[in-house]
Structure formats: structure tokens, C-alpha cells
Amino acid sequence: MADHKVTTTFTGGMTFQSKLDNHTITIDTTEDNGGSDLGPRPKKLMLSALAGCTGFDIVSILNKMRVEFSNFSIDVEANLTKETPTVYNWVKIIYKIQVKDEDREKVEKAVHLSKDKYCGVSAMFEKFADVEFAIEYL
């Protein structure tokens, strides 16, 4: 039996409903591509999954280190190849976080642990794209 299962059902136009456990996500495309723009595009969902995965790691690690933080967000930027099928070939994860100056080294450690050990989505991205990381302290 598979570890994960997602059921995605066509609902009309270019729209799909994807059932993930007890959650439903609408997936669609822009009007100029025949859709109704009712939900995000599949490739951008990949970027959201990447941010969520590494974000879980960072929060968990910082909590274990007893680092107080606030205003934590993650921006993910990516470039697509020009040839079809277009795939991501470069991704940059930018962590924005507010911590005390003395905790910055711990944030850097958390980012490296996520990248090198814990985040499976990041590991998958590294199979097909150059992945860069940056930290912006607020």
C-alpha cells in the first residue's frame, strides 16, 4: 500500500478538486489558459509545499532550542525552464524572521538542519533544481 494517496477530480472547465486527507484544494488555471482562476496552479503548489515543509522544520527546531521568534515568513522564488515541459531549475528560499541578535546562529543552524537533514520536499527539489537559501533578519 502507498504511503500517501491524493484523489483529484475534474469539476469542469480546467478546474480540479484535490482531496488530501480531510482537506480539499481547488486547482485551476488562469482565464487566458481556459480556466476560471478558482485556485492555485499545480507548480505553485509545489513551492507552497516546499515552504511549508521547511517551515515546520524551522519552527520545531527553534522551539526545541527555546529560541523566541516572531514575524516568521518564507518567500520562495523560482525560475522555469524555457522548453516544454517547463520545470523549475532554480529555487530560492528566503526565511524572514525576527529574533534576538544572539539567536541568529541558532536560526542558521535550524535552516541548515532543515536543508541537509529533515525537509523531504527540499531534498526532492534538489534532484531537479539548484536550491538556494537566504535569511533576512527583521
N, C-alpha and C positions, 0 to 999 in steps of 0.2 A: 504494500500500500504506500502511496505517496506521502511525503512529509507535509506538503501543503497542497491545497486544492482551491481554485477560484473558478466560479461559474460566471460566464459573461454572456448576456442575452441581448440580441438585437431587438431594439424597440421602435425602429422606424427612422427614416432619413439616413443619417450617418451615426445615430445615437445608440449606445450600448449601456446596459446596466450591469455592473460587475459586483457580484456578491462575494464578499470576503468575510468569513465567519459570520458575525451578526451585523455587518456593516454593508451598505450599498453605496457604490460610487458610480456616478454618471460620467461616461466618457463620450466625448463628441469632438467635432472639429469646427473650424470657422465657417461662416456662411459662404465665403468665397471658395471654400473647398466642398460645398454641398451639405454642410452641417447646419446646426441651429445654435451653436456655441452654448450648449447647455451644460457643459462640463469641460474639464481639462483634457488636453491631448495626451496620448499614451507616453510619448517620450518625456514630456514634462513631469508626468507622474513618477518616472524613474528618478528624476532629480529630487523630487519630494521624498521618495523612499530613501535616497542617499542621505538627505539632510536629517530625516527622522531617525535613521539607524545610528548615525554618528552622534546625533543629539542625545539619544538615550544613553549612549556610552559616556559622553562628557558629563551629563547630569549625575549619572550613577557614580562615576569615578570621583567627581568633585565632592559629592555627598559623603563618600567613604573617606575622603581626605579632610572632611569637615571644613571645606572652603565655602565661605559665604560669597554668593554671586548674585547679580541682578542684571536686568536688561539683556538677557541672553537671546540671541537670534543667530540664524545661519543663513547666509546667502550662498546659492550655488549658481555659478555661471558655467556655460558650456558652449562649445562650438561643434557644429555638424560638418561632416564631410560634404563635398560638392556632388559626389557621384551617388547614384541610386543603387542600393538603398542607403539613405543618409543615416549615418550613425555618429554618435558622439566620439570625437577623437581627442578632445581636451576638456577637462573639467577643473574648476577651481572652487574649493570650499572655503568660505570666509566666515570664520567664527567671530561674532561681535559680542563682547561680554564686559561687564563691569565687575572688577574685583579689586581688592587692596593690592597695592604695588608689590607687597611681599608675597602674594599668592600667584603672581604671574608665572613663575617657574612651574607651579603645580598645574596651571592651566595648560602650559606647553606639554607637560608630561601626559596629561589626560588626552590631549589631541594626538600625541604620538602613539599612546596605547590604543586609542580607537583605530587609528590608521593601520598600525602594524599588527594588532592582535585581535581586536574584538569585532569591528564592523564588517560583517559579511557582504553587505551591499558595496562598500568601498572596495573590498577585495575583488568583487565581480567587475566593478568599473575598471579597475587597474588591469584587467585582462584585455580590454579593448581601447582604453583611452589613457592619455597622460593625465594624472590626477595631482593637482597642487593644493596646498593648504596654506591659509594665512589666518592670523589672529589680529583683530583690531580691538584694542582696549579702549573702553569708553570712559 
